[in-house]
Structure formats: structure tokens, C-alpha cells
Amino acid sequence: MQSLAMIENWPVPTAAAAVVRADGTVLGAHGPTAHRFPLASVTKPLAAYAVLVAYEEGAVELDEPAGPEGSTVRHLLAHTSGLAFDEHRTTSEPGTRRLYSNAGFEVLGDHIEKATDIPFAEYLRQAVLEPLGMTATTLDGSPAKDGVSTVDDLVRFAMELQAPRLLDPRTVAEAMTVQYPGTKGVLPGYGHQNPNDWGLGFEIRDHKAPHWTGSASSPRTFGHFGQSGTFLWVDPDAGAACVALTDRAFGPWAAEVWPPFTDAVLSEL
């Protein structure tokens, strides 16, 4: 795919990208796809997937209490628990606002750890990374932001998101369905969004503008980006997913180059 070569013009020291279909066909890859990059918040979809495995195994229920008073596992996954961005304090009632929260994912990690009696990083390894062959991926700290991985490994995860083997497809469909519809909130780096739609650990594009995906991205597109200059999106209408990892912090450069890159990828599919 010629569009992937666009990453060579990004103002970053290192970048790698790939596009993969649901059947596992890698349509193209560019750059050092085996290089390990800090994921920042692209860690969250991996952590969320582990939580969903714990749900299917019966260790937790989505609507059981977790986090602040009145909050549940579902609230934490959907960033509606009321917890602040990076502090373990409550700033709103559960279910009323979309407050993007690293603290919420840290509470989730603690909750799964207590429910399974397994450290969360180890649970993630056993439940998601090992079965998918993601041998270069580790979680070395917060389940909100301390994952490290490669494009090669995240391609395996992107295949799983499109054709689930570890989870019932109905669970994955639920994770990609808007939770608490109509909820307003802030999309980090892009400001207030009304509504600010999220599933269970995955951001849903819908009709958000501005946005880090492309103008041609379908409303059903879901995924995540990270402050370390990383992203993963799945566009079910296009039948493909894209991973791009860099080692430059997210900023105006990313908001400028990511959407046209995504549009170029989609036009080639």
C-alpha cells in the first residue's frame, strides 16, 4: 500500500504502520514493525479486552460495583465513572458525563486483580497477549498508559478485534456499541464533544469533528490514540484496521498528518 509510505514525511524520529483485514491478510506494512514503542493510551484497549475476558470467565460482571459510589465496571470502561483524568477523586455522578480517566483504568486494573487474585499485568498476558502471540508486548505499570508494543503485535490484536477468537463476538459487539448514549465530554487533544461516544474501552468515531481518524472514516470506526503519538483504528465498513506507532508525543503535528493518512489508506482499500 503506497499510502503507508506517507509516514516517512511525518515529523517524528521513528514511525511504523500496517493495515490488516479481518481474515489476517496484512495489506501493507512500512517502517520498523518489530520496534517496541511506548503505547501511552493505546494500552487501554488491551486492558479493556482483558477485562472483557474476565467478564466472560465469570470473574466479574459488567454492572457490578467498582470505583466510586454508584459506579460499575461498565462505567469505568466507558469513562463515565465520574473519576477525574489523572486523580483518584470524583468530579461528577456516574453515568452523567464522559470524563476520560486514566485513574478509572487504574481502578479497573485493581478490581480485576482482586477478583482473579492475579496481578493485572500478568492477567493481561495470560488472557490476551499470550493467546494472540503478542510476545513483544508488556505492561510495565498503569493499565491506562504503560504498555509497550510493536506494530507486528498490534496487527494481531487488530485481527482479533475484527474476527474475535478470545471473546464471544457478541461481547465484542457490545464493546463497540455506544455506552450511555448522548453523554457529553472532552476528547483529549480535541476538546469538548457533544455527544462524546465511547464503547467499553474503545472510542467510537460516530460524527465527531475534529477527530484523529479521517473524513472518510465510517461512523462505526472504533479504536484509540495515545499521547506517545500512537493509534489503532478498526473501520468495520472498510473491512480493515490500521496501526501506526511513533516515538514523538502527540501534538499539532499528529492532528495535521493523521487524518489525511487515514483517508489515503481508506482510498486504497
Phi and psi restraints in degrees (value plus and minus 20) as a CYANA .aco file:
   2 GLN   PHI     -83.2   -43.2
   2 GLN   PSI     -50.9   -10.9
   3 SER   PHI     -79.5   -39.5
   3 SER   PSI     -50.4   -10.4
   4 LEU   PHI     -85.2   -45.2
   4 LEU   PSI     -44.4    -4.4
   5 ALA   PHI     -87.9   -47.9
   5 ALA   PSI     -32.4     7.6
   6 MET   PHI     -79.3   -39.3
   6 MET   PSI     -44.2    -4.2
   7 ILE   PHI     -84.7   -44.7
   7 ILE   PSI     -39.7     0.3
   8 GLU   PHI     -85.3   -45.3
   8 GLU   PSI     -44.3    -4.3
   9 ASN   PHI    -115.0   -75.0
   9 ASN   PSI     -19.6    20.4
  10 TRP   PHI     -91.6   -51.6
  10 TRP   PSI     123.5   163.5
  11 PRO   PHI    -100.9   -60.9
  11 PRO   PSI      44.4    84.4
  12 VAL   PHI    -155.2  -115.2
  12 VAL   PSI     132.6   172.6
  13 PRO   PHI     -84.8   -44.8
  13 PRO   PSI     -65.1   -25.1
  14 THR   PHI    -160.1  -120.1
  14 THR   PSI     119.3   159.3
  15 ALA   PHI    -169.3  -129.3
  15 ALA   PSI     127.3   167.3
  16 ALA   PHI    -164.6  -124.6
  16 ALA   PSI     128.8   168.8
  17 ALA   PHI    -172.4  -132.4
  17 ALA   PSI     137.8   177.8
  18 ALA   PHI    -176.5  -136.5
  18 ALA   PSI     137.2   177.2
  19 VAL   PHI    -146.4  -106.4
  19 VAL   PSI     114.5   154.5
  20 VAL   PHI    -157.4  -117.4
  20 VAL   PSI     122.4   162.4
  21 ARG   PHI    -111.3   -71.3
  21 ARG   PSI     149.9   189.9
  22 ALA   PHI     -81.7   -41.7
  22 ALA   PSI     -51.6   -11.6
  23 ASP   PHI    -101.2   -61.2
  23 ASP   PSI     -15.9    24.1
  24 GLY   PHI      73.3   113.3
  24 GLY   PSI     -21.5    18.5
  25 THR   PHI     -89.5   -49.5
  25 THR   PSI      97.7   137.7
  26 VAL   PHI    -104.2   -64.2
  26 VAL   PSI      91.3   131.3
  27 LEU   PHI     -97.2   -57.2
  27 LEU   PSI     -41.9    -1.9
  28 GLY   PHI    -199.0  -159.0
  28 GLY   PSI     134.4   174.4
  29 ALA   PHI    -168.2  -128.2
  29 ALA   PSI     129.6   169.6
  30 HIS   PHI    -168.9  -128.9
  30 HIS   PSI     121.0   161.0
  31 GLY   PHI      67.0   107.0
  31 GLY   PSI    -197.2  -157.2
  32 PRO   PHI     -97.4   -57.4
  32 PRO   PSI      65.9   105.9
  33 THR   PHI     -91.9   -51.9
  33 THR   PSI     -30.8     9.2
  34 ALA   PHI    -119.2   -79.2
  34 ALA   PSI     -18.7    21.3
  35 HIS   PHI     -93.7   -53.7
  35 HIS   PSI     115.2   155.2
  36 ARG   PHI    -107.7   -67.7
  36 ARG   PSI     102.7   142.7
  37 PHE   PHI    -135.3   -95.3
  37 PHE   PSI     123.3   163.3
  38 PRO   PHI     -83.5   -43.5
  38 PRO   PSI     112.7   152.7
  39 LEU   PHI    -107.8   -67.8
  39 LEU   PSI     -41.8    -1.8
  40 ALA   PHI      30.8    70.8
  40 ALA   PSI    -149.7  -109.7
  41 SER   PHI     -94.6   -54.6
  41 SER   PSI     -25.8    14.2
  42 VAL   PHI     -87.4   -47.4
  42 VAL   PSI     -29.4    10.6
  43 THR   PHI     -82.5   -42.5
  43 THR   PSI     -53.9   -13.9
  44 LYS   PHI     -79.3   -39.3
  44 LYS   PSI     -64.7   -24.7
  45 PRO   PHI     -80.1   -40.1
  45 PRO   PSI     -55.8   -15.8
  46 LEU   PHI     -84.9   -44.9
  46 LEU   PSI     -66.2   -26.2
  47 ALA   PHI     -82.2   -42.2
  47 ALA   PSI     -62.4   -22.4
  48 ALA   PHI     -81.3   -41.3
  48 ALA   PSI     -59.2   -19.2
  49 TYR   PHI     -83.8   -43.8
  49 TYR   PSI     -58.6   -18.6
  50 ALA   PHI     -84.3   -44.3
  50 ALA   PSI     -59.2   -19.2
  51 VAL   PHI     -82.1   -42.1
  51 VAL   PSI     -59.7   -19.7
  52 LEU   PHI     -88.9   -48.9
  52 LEU   PSI     -53.1   -13.1
  53 VAL   PHI     -83.8   -43.8
  53 VAL   PSI     -63.6   -23.6
  54 ALA   PHI     -80.9   -40.9
  54 ALA   PSI     -57.0   -17.0
  55 TYR   PHI     -83.7   -43.7
  55 TYR   PSI     -67.3   -27.3
  56 GLU   PHI     -87.5   -47.5
  56 GLU   PSI     -48.6    -8.6
  57 GLU   PHI     -99.2   -59.2
  57 GLU   PSI     -27.3    12.7
  58 GLY   PHI      66.0   106.0
  58 GLY   PSI     -10.9    29.1
  59 ALA   PHI     -93.4   -53.4
  59 ALA   PSI     -52.4   -12.4
  60 VAL   PHI    -160.4  -120.4
  60 VAL   PSI     142.2   182.2
  61 GLU   PHI    -132.1   -92.1
  61 GLU   PSI     127.4   167.4
  62 LEU   PHI     -83.3   -43.3
  62 LEU   PSI     -50.8   -10.8
  63 ASP   PHI    -126.5   -86.5
  63 ASP   PSI       3.1    43.1
  64 GLU   PHI    -106.4   -66.4
  64 GLU   PSI     133.3   173.3
  65 PRO   PHI     -79.4   -39.4
  65 PRO   PSI     116.0   156.0
  66 ALA   PHI    -180.8  -140.8
  66 ALA   PSI     115.5   155.5
  67 GLY   PHI      65.4   105.4
  67 GLY   PSI    -166.9  -126.9
  68 PRO   PHI     -83.6   -43.6
  68 PRO   PSI     145.6   185.6
  69 GLU   PHI     -71.7   -31.7
  69 GLU   PSI     106.1   146.1
  70 GLY   PHI      66.9   106.9
  70 GLY   PSI     -25.5    14.5
  71 SER   PHI    -113.0   -73.0
  71 SER   PSI     134.6   174.6
  72 THR   PHI    -148.3  -108.3
  72 THR   PSI     154.5   194.5
  73 VAL   PHI     -75.3   -35.3
  73 VAL   PSI     -62.6   -22.6
  74 ARG   PHI     -80.8   -40.8
  74 ARG   PSI     -64.7   -24.7
  75 HIS   PHI     -78.7   -38.7
  75 HIS   PSI     -63.9   -23.9
  76 LEU   PHI     -83.5   -43.5
  76 LEU   PSI     -64.1   -24.1
  77 LEU   PHI     -84.0   -44.0
  77 LEU   PSI     -52.9   -12.9
  78 ALA   PHI    -117.2   -77.2
  78 ALA   PSI      -9.4    30.6
  79 HIS   PHI      37.4    77.4
  79 HIS   PSI      18.8    58.8
  80 THR   PHI    -146.5  -106.5
  80 THR   PSI       3.8    43.8
  81 SER   PHI     -95.7   -55.7
  81 SER   PSI     -39.1     0.9
  82 GLY   PHI      75.1   115.1
  82 GLY   PSI     -26.5    13.5
  83 LEU   PHI     -90.5   -50.5
  83 LEU   PSI     126.1   166.1
  84 ALA   PHI     -88.0   -48.0
  84 ALA   PSI     151.2   191.2
  85 PHE   PHI     -77.3   -37.3
  85 PHE   PSI     -77.9   -37.9
  86 ASP   PHI    -147.6  -107.6
  86 ASP   PSI      -2.5    37.5
  87 GLU   PHI    -149.8  -109.8
  87 GLU   PSI     126.1   166.1
  88 HIS   PHI    -105.9   -65.9
  88 HIS   PSI      40.3    80.3
  89 ARG   PHI    -154.4  -114.4
  89 ARG   PSI     130.4   170.4
  90 THR   PHI    -112.4   -72.4
  90 THR   PSI     114.3   154.3
  91 THR   PHI    -139.5   -99.5
  91 THR   PSI     -26.7    13.3
  92 SER   PHI    -180.2  -140.2
  92 SER   PSI     147.9   187.9
  93 GLU   PHI     -91.4   -51.4
  93 GLU   PSI     122.4   162.4
  94 PRO   PHI     -74.7   -34.7
  94 PRO   PSI     117.6   157.6
  95 GLY   PHI      64.1   104.1
  95 GLY   PSI     -19.1    20.9
  96 THR   PHI    -121.5   -81.5
  96 THR   PSI     -50.6   -10.6
  97 ARG   PHI    -159.4  -119.4
  97 ARG   PSI     131.7   171.7
  98 ARG   PHI    -112.1   -72.1
  98 ARG   PSI      73.8   113.8
  99 LEU   PHI    -123.4   -83.4
  99 LEU   PSI      78.2   118.2
 100 TYR   PHI     -75.7   -35.7
 100 TYR   PSI     104.0   144.0
 101 SER   PHI    -158.9  -118.9
 101 SER   PSI      92.9   132.9
 102 ASN   PHI     -84.8   -44.8
 102 ASN   PSI     -60.0   -20.0
 103 ALA   PHI     -77.7   -37.7
 103 ALA   PSI     -58.1   -18.1
 104 GLY   PHI     -80.7   -40.7
 104 GLY   PSI     -59.1   -19.1
 105 PHE   PHI     -93.7   -53.7
 105 PHE   PSI     -48.7    -8.7
 106 GLU   PHI     -89.4   -49.4
 106 GLU   PSI     -58.7   -18.7
 107 VAL   PHI     -83.4   -43.4
 107 VAL   PSI     -60.8   -20.8
 108 LEU   PHI     -78.4   -38.4
 108 LEU   PSI     -66.8   -26.8
 109 GLY   PHI     -78.4   -38.4
 109 GLY   PSI     -63.6   -23.6
 110 ASP   PHI     -83.6   -43.6
 110 ASP   PSI     -58.8   -18.8
 111 HIS   PHI     -85.1   -45.1
 111 HIS   PSI     -63.6   -23.6
 112 ILE   PHI     -87.6   -47.6
 112 ILE   PSI     -58.4   -18.4
 113 GLU   PHI     -79.7   -39.7
 113 GLU   PSI     -64.7   -24.7
 114 LYS   PHI     -88.8   -48.8
 114 LYS   PSI     -59.0   -19.0
 115 ALA   PHI     -89.9   -49.9
 115 ALA   PSI     -52.3   -12.3
 116 THR   PHI    -125.0   -85.0
 116 THR   PSI     -33.7     6.3
 117 ASP   PHI      42.0    82.0
 117 ASP   PSI      10.8    50.8
 118 ILE   PHI    -151.1  -111.1
 118 ILE   PSI     111.9   151.9
 119 PRO   PHI     -72.2   -32.2
 119 PRO   PSI     119.9   159.9
 120 PHE   PHI     -79.5   -39.5
 120 PHE   PSI     -60.6   -20.6
 121 ALA   PHI     -80.3   -40.3
 121 ALA   PSI     -57.9   -17.9
 122 GLU   PHI     -92.1   -52.1
 122 GLU   PSI     -58.1   -18.1
 123 TYR   PHI     -83.0   -43.0
 123 TYR   PSI     -63.7   -23.7
 124 LEU   PHI     -78.8   -38.8
 124 LEU   PSI     -63.2   -23.2
 125 ARG   PHI     -81.5   -41.5
 125 ARG   PSI     -67.9   -27.9
 126 GLN   PHI     -90.9   -50.9
 126 GLN   PSI     -56.7   -16.7
 127 ALA   PHI    -105.0   -65.0
 127 ALA   PSI     -52.0   -12.0
 128 VAL   PHI    -146.1  -106.1
 128 VAL   PSI     -75.6   -35.6
 129 LEU   PHI     -85.7   -45.7
 129 LEU   PSI     -69.7   -29.7
 130 GLU   PHI     -84.0   -44.0
 130 GLU   PSI     -68.8   -28.8
 131 PRO   PHI     -81.0   -41.0
 131 PRO   PSI     -49.3    -9.3
 132 LEU   PHI    -110.8   -70.8
 132 LEU   PSI     -20.7    19.3
 133 GLY   PHI      53.6    93.6
 133 GLY   PSI       6.5    46.5
 134 MET   PHI    -108.5   -68.5
 134 MET   PSI      48.4    88.4
 135 THR   PHI     -94.9   -54.9
 135 THR   PSI     -36.7     3.3
 136 ALA   PHI    -116.0   -76.0
 136 ALA   PSI     -14.8    25.2
 137 THR   PHI    -123.3   -83.3
 137 THR   PSI     114.0   154.0
 138 THR   PHI    -157.4  -117.4
 138 THR   PSI     136.0   176.0
 139 LEU   PHI    -136.8   -96.8
 139 LEU   PSI      93.7   133.7
 140 ASP   PHI    -137.2   -97.2
 140 ASP   PSI      34.9    74.9
 141 GLY   PHI     126.0   166.0
 141 GLY   PSI    -148.2  -108.2
 142 SER   PHI     -89.1   -49.1
 142 SER   PSI     112.4   152.4
 143 PRO   PHI     -89.1   -49.1
 143 PRO   PSI     -24.0    16.0
 144 ALA   PHI    -105.6   -65.6
 144 ALA   PSI     -47.8    -7.8
 145 LYS   PHI    -179.2  -139.2
 145 LYS   PSI     -16.0    24.0
 146 ASP   PHI    -130.6   -90.6
 146 ASP   PSI       8.1    48.1
 147 GLY   PHI    -100.7   -60.7
 147 GLY   PSI     131.2   171.2
 148 VAL   PHI    -150.9  -110.9
 148 VAL   PSI     113.8   153.8
 149 SER   PHI    -176.0  -136.0
 149 SER   PSI    -197.2  -157.2
 150 THR   PHI    -143.3  -103.3
 150 THR   PSI     142.2   182.2
 151 VAL   PHI     -80.7   -40.7
 151 VAL   PSI     -61.3   -21.3
 152 ASP   PHI     -76.9   -36.9
 152 ASP   PSI     -63.9   -23.9
 153 ASP   PHI     -88.9   -48.9
 153 ASP   PSI     -62.5   -22.5
 154 LEU   PHI     -90.7   -50.7
 154 LEU   PSI     -42.8    -2.8
 155 VAL   PHI     -82.5   -42.5
 155 VAL   PSI     -59.4   -19.4
 156 ARG   PHI     -84.1   -44.1
 156 ARG   PSI     -60.0   -20.0
 157 PHE   PHI     -87.3   -47.3
 157 PHE   PSI     -60.1   -20.1
 158 ALA   PHI     -84.6   -44.6
 158 ALA   PSI     -53.8   -13.8
 159 MET   PHI     -83.5   -43.5
 159 MET   PSI     -64.2   -24.2
 160 GLU   PHI     -81.0   -41.0
 160 GLU   PSI     -60.6   -20.6
 161 LEU   PHI     -84.3   -44.3
 161 LEU   PSI     -50.1   -10.1
 162 GLN   PHI    -108.3   -68.3
 162 GLN   PSI     -49.0    -9.0
 163 ALA   PHI    -161.6  -121.6
 163 ALA   PSI      59.1    99.1
 164 PRO   PHI     -81.9   -41.9
 164 PRO   PSI     114.3   154.3
 165 ARG   PHI    -135.7   -95.7
 165 ARG   PSI     -49.9    -9.9
 166 LEU   PHI    -104.6   -64.6
 166 LEU   PSI     -43.9    -3.9
 167 LEU   PHI    -146.5  -106.5
 167 LEU   PSI     135.7   175.7
 168 ASP   PHI     -82.4   -42.4
 168 ASP   PSI     112.7   152.7
 169 PRO   PHI     -74.1   -34.1
 169 PRO   PSI     -47.2    -7.2
 170 ARG   PHI     -88.1   -48.1
 170 ARG   PSI     -54.3   -14.3
 171 THR   PHI     -86.8   -46.8
 171 THR   PSI     -62.3   -22.3
 172 VAL   PHI     -85.5   -45.5
 172 VAL   PSI     -60.4   -20.4
 173 ALA   PHI     -80.7   -40.7
 173 ALA   PSI     -58.7   -18.7
 174 GLU   PHI     -84.4   -44.4
 174 GLU   PSI     -60.1   -20.1
 175 ALA   PHI     -85.3   -45.3
 175 ALA   PSI     -46.3    -6.3
 176 MET   PHI    -118.4   -78.4
 176 MET   PSI      -9.8    30.2
 177 THR   PHI    -121.8   -81.8
 177 THR   PSI     120.2   160.2
 178 VAL   PHI     -78.8   -38.8
 178 VAL   PSI     106.5   146.5
 179 GLN   PHI    -119.7   -79.7
 179 GLN   PSI     114.8   154.8
 180 TYR   PHI      35.2    75.2
 180 TYR   PSI      43.0    83.0
 181 PRO   PHI     -75.9   -35.9
 181 PRO   PSI     127.9   167.9
 182 GLY   PHI      63.6   103.6
 182 GLY   PSI     -16.2    23.8
 183 THR   PHI     -97.9   -57.9
 183 THR   PSI     110.0   150.0
 184 LYS   PHI    -103.0   -63.0
 184 LYS   PSI     138.2   178.2
 185 GLY   PHI     159.0   199.0
 185 GLY   PSI    -197.6  -157.6
 186 VAL   PHI    -126.5   -86.5
 186 VAL   PSI     108.8   148.8
 187 LEU   PHI    -111.6   -71.6
 187 LEU   PSI      94.0   134.0
 188 PRO   PHI     -70.5   -30.5
 188 PRO   PSI     111.0   151.0
 189 GLY   PHI      66.3   106.3
 189 GLY   PSI     -33.2     6.8
 190 TYR   PHI    -147.6  -107.6
 190 TYR   PSI     -23.4    16.6
 191 GLY   PHI      64.9   104.9
 191 GLY   PSI    -185.1  -145.1
 192 HIS   PHI     -88.1   -48.1
 192 HIS   PSI     118.0   158.0
 193 GLN   PHI    -150.1  -110.1
 193 GLN   PSI     115.1   155.1
 194 ASN   PHI    -156.4  -116.4
 194 ASN   PSI      84.4   124.4
 195 PRO   PHI    -102.2   -62.2
 195 PRO   PSI     145.0   185.0
 196 ASN   PHI    -132.1   -92.1
 196 ASN   PSI      66.8   106.8
 197 ASP   PHI    -101.4   -61.4
 197 ASP   PSI     113.9   153.9
 198 TRP   PHI    -158.5  -118.5
 198 TRP   PSI     132.5   172.5
 199 GLY   PHI    -116.7   -76.7
 199 GLY   PSI    -159.8  -119.8
 200 LEU   PHI    -119.4   -79.4
 200 LEU   PSI      66.6   106.6
 201 GLY   PHI      68.9   108.9
 201 GLY   PSI     -23.9    16.1
 202 PHE   PHI    -143.2  -103.2
 202 PHE   PSI     116.5   156.5
 203 GLU   PHI    -100.0   -60.0
 203 GLU   PSI     119.3   159.3
 204 ILE   PHI    -128.5   -88.5
 204 ILE   PSI     110.0   150.0
 205 ARG   PHI     -86.0   -46.0
 205 ARG   PSI     -69.9   -29.9
 206 ASP   PHI      27.9    67.9
 206 ASP   PSI    -146.6  -106.6
 207 HIS   PHI    -136.7   -96.7
 207 HIS   PSI      11.5    51.5
 208 LYS   PHI     -84.9   -44.9
 208 LYS   PSI     118.9   158.9
 209 ALA   PHI    -172.4  -132.4
 209 ALA   PSI     108.8   148.8
 210 PRO   PHI     -92.8   -52.8
 210 PRO   PSI     146.5   186.5
 211 HIS   PHI    -172.2  -132.2
 211 HIS   PSI     139.4   179.4
 212 TRP   PHI    -102.1   -62.1
 212 TRP   PSI     -35.4     4.6
 213 THR   PHI    -105.2   -65.2
 213 THR   PSI    -184.5  -144.5
 214 GLY   PHI    -119.1   -79.1
 214 GLY   PSI     146.3   186.3
 215 SER   PHI     -87.7   -47.7
 215 SER   PSI     -42.7    -2.7
 216 ALA   PHI    -110.2   -70.2
 216 ALA   PSI     -25.0    15.0
 217 SER   PHI     -85.5   -45.5
 217 SER   PSI     116.3   156.3
 218 SER   PHI     -90.9   -50.9
 218 SER   PSI     133.9   173.9
 219 PRO   PHI     -78.0   -38.0
 219 PRO   PSI     -44.1    -4.1
 220 ARG   PHI    -100.8   -60.8
 220 ARG   PSI     -24.4    15.6
 221 THR   PHI     -77.3   -37.3
 221 THR   PSI     115.6   155.6
 222 PHE   PHI    -155.7  -115.7
 222 PHE   PSI     140.2   180.2
 223 GLY   PHI     140.3   180.3
 223 GLY   PSI    -165.6  -125.6
 224 HIS   PHI    -186.3  -146.3
 224 HIS   PSI     130.7   170.7
 225 PHE   PHI    -143.4  -103.4
 225 PHE   PSI     143.9   183.9
 226 GLY   PHI    -146.8  -106.8
 226 GLY   PSI     132.7   172.7
 227 GLN   PHI     -87.9   -47.9
 227 GLN   PSI     -28.9    11.1
 228 SER   PHI    -108.8   -68.8
 228 SER   PSI      -9.2    30.8
 229 GLY   PHI      62.7   102.7
 229 GLY   PSI      23.5    63.5
 230 THR   PHI    -149.5  -109.5
 230 THR   PSI     131.3   171.3
 231 PHE   PHI    -175.7  -135.7
 231 PHE   PSI     138.4   178.4
 232 LEU   PHI    -162.0  -122.0
 232 LEU   PSI     102.7   142.7
 233 TRP   PHI    -148.1  -108.1
 233 TRP   PSI     130.7   170.7
 234 VAL   PHI    -142.3  -102.3
 234 VAL   PSI     104.9   144.9
 235 ASP   PHI    -132.2   -92.2
 235 ASP   PSI      78.8   118.8
 236 PRO   PHI     -80.5   -40.5
 236 PRO   PSI     -52.3   -12.3
 237 ASP   PHI     -90.0   -50.0
 237 ASP   PSI     -52.7   -12.7
 238 ALA   PHI    -104.0   -64.0
 238 ALA   PSI     -36.4     3.6
 239 GLY   PHI      50.0    90.0
 239 GLY   PSI      13.4    53.4
 240 ALA   PHI    -175.6  -135.6
 240 ALA   PSI     145.0   185.0
 241 ALA   PHI    -151.6  -111.6
 241 ALA   PSI     134.2   174.2
 242 CYS   PHI    -152.7  -112.7
 242 CYS   PSI     117.9   157.9
 243 VAL   PHI    -141.3  -101.3
 243 VAL   PSI     114.2   154.2
 244 ALA   PHI    -158.5  -118.5
 244 ALA   PSI     107.6   147.6
 245 LEU   PHI    -144.2  -104.2
 245 LEU   PSI     116.9   156.9
 246 THR   PHI    -155.7  -115.7
 246 THR   PSI     155.7   195.7
 247 ASP   PHI    -141.3  -101.3
 247 ASP   PSI      16.2    56.2
 248 ARG   PHI    -146.5  -106.5
 248 ARG   PSI     112.8   152.8
 249 ALA   PHI     -76.5   -36.5
 249 ALA   PSI     122.6   162.6
 250 PHE   PHI     -74.5   -34.5
 250 PHE   PSI     121.6   161.6
 251 GLY   PHI    -192.5  -152.5
 251 GLY   PSI    -185.8  -145.8
 252 PRO   PHI     -74.6   -34.6
 252 PRO   PSI     -51.8   -11.8
 253 TRP   PHI     -78.0   -38.0
 253 TRP   PSI     -62.7   -22.7
 254 ALA   PHI     -89.5   -49.5
 254 ALA   PSI     -63.1   -23.1
 255 ALA   PHI     -80.5   -40.5
 255 ALA   PSI     -45.9    -5.9
 256 GLU   PHI    -103.0   -63.0
 256 GLU   PSI     -61.2   -21.2
 257 VAL   PHI    -117.8   -77.8
 257 VAL   PSI     -45.2    -5.2
 258 TRP   PHI     -85.8   -45.8
 258 TRP   PSI     -69.2   -29.2
 259 PRO   PHI     -79.9   -39.9
 259 PRO   PSI     -66.3   -26.3
 260 PRO   PHI     -84.5   -44.5
 260 PRO   PSI     -52.3   -12.3
 261 PHE   PHI     -81.3   -41.3
 261 PHE   PSI     -69.1   -29.1
 262 THR   PHI     -80.5   -40.5
 262 THR   PSI     -63.1   -23.1
 263 ASP   PHI     -82.4   -42.4
 263 ASP   PSI     -58.1   -18.1
 264 ALA   PHI     -86.1   -46.1
 264 ALA   PSI     -61.2   -21.2
 265 VAL   PHI     -81.5   -41.5
 265 VAL   PSI     -68.3   -28.3
 266 LEU   PHI     -82.5   -42.5
 266 LEU   PSI     -55.4   -15.4
 267 SER   PHI     -89.3   -49.3
 267 SER   PSI     -42.1    -2.1
 268 GLU   PHI    -106.4   -66.4
 268 GLU   PSI     -36.2     3.8
